[in-house]
Amino acid sequence: MKPFEGYAPDWKWCSAGGSRDFDRLSDRQLTFREKLEWLEEAETLTLGLREERQKRRGERQSEGGKL
């Protein structure tokens, strides 16, 4: 992604709504390929977190059900 060219800093981006607006504005600059890469990274992270959660559950059950 290109740096934020053409965006003048604005205080409105410091609010929750302004932050969402800035995200939408900057997301429009992403190429289709960059969007796909972002989705793949998010999926990898999600699968890794799920695997770790299942490992922890398995360890708890092997300890005799202690929480």
Secondary structure, DSSP 8 states (H G I E B T S, - for coil): ----TT----GGGGSHHHHHHHHHHHHTTS-HHHHHHHHHHHHHHHHHHHHHHHHHHHHHHHTTS--
